[in-house]
Every structure is written in C-alpha cells, then in structure tokens.
Amino acid sequence: MKNRTRNERRRARREAVRGVVVTICFLVALFADSWVEWIL
C-alpha cells in the first residue's frame, strides 16, 4: 500500500511537471512569431 501511494504521488508530480512544460512550450510557440517580427 505504501509503495503504491508513493508511486501514485510520483506519477502525479510527473504529470504536473509535464503540464508545466507543455504550457511553456505552447506560450513560446504562441509568441514566437511576434518575437521574430520584433527582432527583425
């Protein structure tokens, strides 16, 4: 039981980290065009 809860907690943390990474990548892709236009 303890190992199972520990694995579930680790899995939840991994999913949370993945969600943050996906959000950052989405924002970068969303603002990439405006960044290119601003630099050029």
C-alpha positions in Angstrom: 0.0 0.0 0.0 2.7 2.5 0.9 4.7 1.7 -2.3 1.5 2.1 -4.4 0.7 5.6 -2.8 4.4 6.6 -3.3 4.3 5.6 -7.0 0.9 7.4 -7.5 2.4 10.6 -5.9 5.5 10.4 -8.1 3.3 9.9 -11.2 1.1 12.9 -10.2 4.2 15.0 -9.8 5.5 13.9 -13.2 2.1 14.7 -14.9 2.2 18.2 -13.2 5.7 18.8 -14.5 4.7 17.7 -18.0 1.7 20.1 -17.9 4.0 23.0 -17.0 6.5 22.1 -19.8 3.6 21.8 -22.3 2.3 25.2 -21.2 5.7 26.8 -21.6 6.2 25.3 -25.0 2.7 26.5 -26.0 3.5 30.0 -24.9 6.8 30.0 -26.7 5.2 28.8 -29.9 2.4 31.4 -29.5 4.7 34.3 -29.0 7.4 33.1 -31.4 6.0 35.0 -34.4 5.8 38.3 -32.6 9.3 37.8 -31.2 10.7 37.2 -34.7 8.9 40.3 -36.1 10.2 42.4 -33.1 13.8 41.2 -33.6 13.8 41.7 -37.3 
